[in-house]
Amino acid sequence: MTDFERELLGVLREALMLNEPPAGFNAQSNLFQTFGLDSVDALEIMMVIKREYGIGFSPVDEQNKKIFMNIDQLAAYITSKRSA
């Protein structure tokens, strides 16, 4: 994982009160399967990203499922929006 991906994982873990990731967890691991997240957690992730990084999301955007799939996708999305 990159430094930013580790930072992002830390932000999510703190906000959602998640346990330490299991051995073998990496930036491509599915967040929802790994941590047992649901749609309410996805909304919380949206709020945390807005608060921490100033990046907003539409709750009905078809791309959200892909963006929130793993740390790699989420970090790439945030980075693209920050540099835009």
C-alpha positions as CSV (number, residue, x, y, z in Angstrom):
1,M,0.0,0.0,0.0
2,T,1.1,3.6,-0.6
3,D,1.4,6.1,2.2
4,F,-1.9,7.7,1.2
5,E,-3.7,4.3,1.1
6,R,-2.5,3.5,4.6
7,E,-3.6,7.0,5.8
8,L,-7.0,6.5,4.2
9,L,-7.4,3.1,5.7
10,G,-6.6,4.6,9.1
11,V,-9.2,7.3,8.6
12,L,-11.8,4.7,7.7
13,R,-10.9,2.4,10.6
14,E,-11.1,5.2,13.1
15,A,-14.4,6.6,11.7
16,L,-16.1,3.2,11.4
17,M,-14.4,1.7,14.5
18,L,-13.1,-1.2,12.5
19,N,-10.7,-3.9,13.7
20,E,-7.2,-4.3,12.5
21,P,-7.3,-5.8,8.9
22,P,-6.7,-9.5,8.7
23,A,-3.4,-10.9,7.5
24,G,-3.2,-10.7,3.8
25,F,-5.2,-7.6,3.5
26,N,-4.0,-5.2,0.8
27,A,-5.2,-2.2,-1.2
28,Q,-7.2,-4.4,-3.5
29,S,-9.0,-6.3,-0.8
30,N,-12.8,-5.8,-0.8
31,L,-13.6,-3.5,2.0
32,F,-17.2,-4.6,2.4
33,Q,-16.4,-8.3,2.5
34,T,-13.3,-7.9,4.7
35,F,-14.9,-5.7,7.3
36,G,-18.6,-6.8,6.9
37,L,-19.7,-3.3,5.8
38,D,-23.1,-2.4,4.6
39,S,-24.9,0.6,2.9
40,V,-25.0,2.6,6.1
41,D,-21.3,2.2,6.4
42,A,-20.9,3.4,2.8
43,L,-22.8,6.6,3.7
44,E,-20.5,7.0,6.7
45,I,-17.5,6.6,4.4
46,M,-18.9,9.3,2.1
47,M,-19.2,11.7,5.1
48,V,-15.7,11.0,6.4
49,I,-14.2,11.5,2.9
50,K,-16.1,14.8,2.6
51,R,-14.9,15.9,6.1
52,E,-11.3,14.8,5.8
53,Y,-10.5,15.4,2.1
54,G,-13.3,17.8,0.9
55,I,-14.5,15.3,-1.7
56,G,-18.2,14.9,-2.1
57,F,-20.2,12.0,-3.5
58,S,-23.7,11.6,-4.8
59,P,-25.4,8.7,-2.9
60,V,-27.1,7.6,-6.2
61,D,-24.0,7.6,-8.4
62,E,-23.6,4.3,-10.3
63,Q,-19.8,4.5,-9.9
64,N,-19.9,4.4,-6.1
65,K,-19.9,0.6,-5.9
66,K,-16.7,0.6,-7.9
67,I,-15.1,3.5,-6.0
68,F,-15.9,2.1,-2.6
69,M,-14.9,-1.5,-3.5
70,N,-11.4,-1.2,-2.0
71,I,-8.8,1.2,-0.7
72,D,-7.0,1.3,-4.1
73,Q,-10.1,2.5,-6.0
74,L,-11.1,5.0,-3.2
75,A,-7.6,6.5,-3.0
76,A,-7.4,6.8,-6.8
77,Y,-10.8,8.6,-6.9
78,I,-9.8,11.0,-4.1
79,T,-6.4,11.7,-5.7
80,S,-8.1,12.4,-9.1
81,K,-10.6,14.8,-7.5
82,R,-7.9,16.6,-5.5
83,S,-5.8,17.3,-8.5
84,A,-8.7,18.3,-10.7
